[in-house]
């Protein structure tokens, strides 16, 4: 078949940013219903799981940034109905199972206990080899535990982690947080192998089950067909990106490839994008049939794990915004704050707010607000509204601004004039401020 020549797509940096934002449904979001959440999930590709719960769990925050206030029970309902499924680190649409079944199949082969050759090592880091080889060795050493877990789940149905005793002969030792957490590690490994799934939750606890009754219909793709599907899904979700940036899309990164990009370009499904007014590194790709979502100026807060900004280098290139999480930075060295949430204002990231939900008090506290030097002063009211909306979503009774004057990222002298605020501010007072004097 002769190669098809697809003309490059010229666009400005602003056009490219808006393409990235609309592809992630951060404007013109769907309705906050079950159907709307599923539409959103198919577009953005995944929700990253993370145990940090400073304001709310990351999957809930990512959806809130796009939907506004919604019923958080919708997500659990979609998982229970198997319209979504979990991996150890992601929540994904079940319609993408053909892609992820291939990933599970490859991991099963790499960690097959029957192929283990060297059992001299103990645990994860003893005996050497790749991580897959260490997992393989550990499963072999504890084959009876794996068999018992699978047999019990087949016999009794979904069960929580607490239903299983630690009967490992050899403990998992990695030198990290998971040392000696044998049952937890076994479940994570079996989940990644596709042998068990999260079948639901009861009182917040995962219920582990056997996936055979719904994974069996997910015929895994392979070869170029797999790479094309994964790469096309990544481009559609990210909007505009290089090969390296596409591989940051956690849901599909393993299967994104240059040969798939070349194949899709020959077919006219994607094209190279030319940024006409900025020098971005590398070859950028975008869909040729880009969907038109009506643009609207919106202001919202983004979780540190939001899909739009999870690739920090891409965030710097496309938005001119340098962002790093500071959870593990000593408090006196933090510049943005423990849980700094970037502020998306229109097609720019204008700064970050560092909120914490004090659940015992029912107060959403904004510990710090850091604005970019060129952020317009008028953005303060938009940020206040976004914070109020976040408070409504998490169920806070009031909002307290711990700092009255926003810190400007530069010059540093702005940080010297910080003053404490009066007692906790009720949201009604915050609304009054929007109509009168701004906190800035």
Secondary structure, 3 states (H helix, E strand, C coil): CCCCCCCCEEECHHHHHHHHHHHCCCCCCCCCCHHHHHHHHHHHCCEECCCCCCCCCHHHHHHHHHHCCCCCHHHHHHHHCCCEEECCCEEEEHHHHHHHHHHHHHHHHHCCHHHCCCCCCCCCCCCCCCHHHHHHHHHHHCHHHHHHHHHHHHHHCCEEHHHCCCCCCCCCCCCCCCCCCHHHHHHHHHHHCCCCEEEEEECCEEEEECCHHHHCCCCCCCHHHHHHHHHHHHHHHHCEECHHHHCCCCCCHHHCCHHHHHHHHHCCCEEEEEECCCCCCCCEEEECCCCCCCCCCCEEECCCCCCCCCCHHHHHHHHCCCCCCCCCCCHHHCCCCCCEEEEEECCEEEEEEEEEEECCCCEEEEEEEEECCCCCCCHHHHHHHHHHHHHHHHCCCEEEECCCCCEECCCHHHHHHCCCCCCCEEHHHHHHHHHCCCCC
